[in-house]
Amino acid sequence: MADAGRVALITGASAGIGRACADRLAAAGWVVTGASRRGTGPAGHGARWSGLVMDVDDESAVRSGVSAVAAEHGRIDALVAAAGWGVAGAAEFTSLQAAQAQFETNFWGCVRCVQAVLPQMRAQRSGRIVLISSLAGVIGIPFQAYYTASKFALEGFGEALAYEVASFGIHVTLVQPGNIATDFTSSRRICTDGDSDGVYAEAMTKAVAVMARDEANGAPASQVAATVQRVLESARPPRRVSAGKVAERAGVAAKRLLPFRLFEAAAKPSLGVR
């Protein structure tokens, strides 16, 4: 159980993993502010937490949102950076605009939030930063190259950041969910306009369908929220921890241990490619 008054700021809290984290931490006694573009609060969901309108793509919105939370509560003990979305399409034909938009939220959005909370955490000499990464930050997902790249970037950022802030009593953890049943699937943006000849159409349709099926049958977001709570309340939080179905999480170890050609051959069927 959390100590009374510990304050958490959670991004992407209007739905999915962010919402599940906000509900769980609030129920466990945390003082939770759930930020999102819509600023949706928890009405009708039982757990009591406050909503905040804060677009992580907007630096001024992030700065003012974080300042408001710190001013109201006097501290920020935890940041859970869960805002994100996915773009799918062949790497060759996904527009740079779509690819950059993917990074704007999934990577730079996390960076903005981290930079905004760090002065408060350094001043109080304590803090927990949880970056919601993905197994796609370890294993490349075909036809989601830019989503994959945004999560690989987040992995490197979080690892480097952890060295820099440790002396201030700040801990950084990358949580890597596998397939999770949320509205992430229905919100995925598909980019096919550039492929006028349909050279990737069949392969992409199959791969994205496999991913959508696995997400629909994925673990509930509550499992990720439980992992996040354990990380935040652990005396020695891990640098990385996966969440979701065991078989998917085993892929991380397999990639590390197997020769790459063997790993790739084993992974292809689950990724919907030949």
Protein Blocks (a to p, Z undefined) as FASTA:
>chain_A
ZZehiacddehklgcjllmmmmmmmmnopacddddfkopafehnlpacddddddfklmkl
mmmmmmmmmmmnopafbdcdfbdcddeddfklmcfklmmmmmmmmmmmmmmmmmmmmmmm
mmnopacddddddfklmbccehilmmmmmmmmmmmmmmmmmmmmmmnopacddddddddd
dfklmmpccdfklmmnommmmmmmmmmmmmmmmmmmmccfklmmmmmmmmmmpfbdcfbd
cedjfklmmmmmmmmmpcfklmmmmmmmmnopZZ
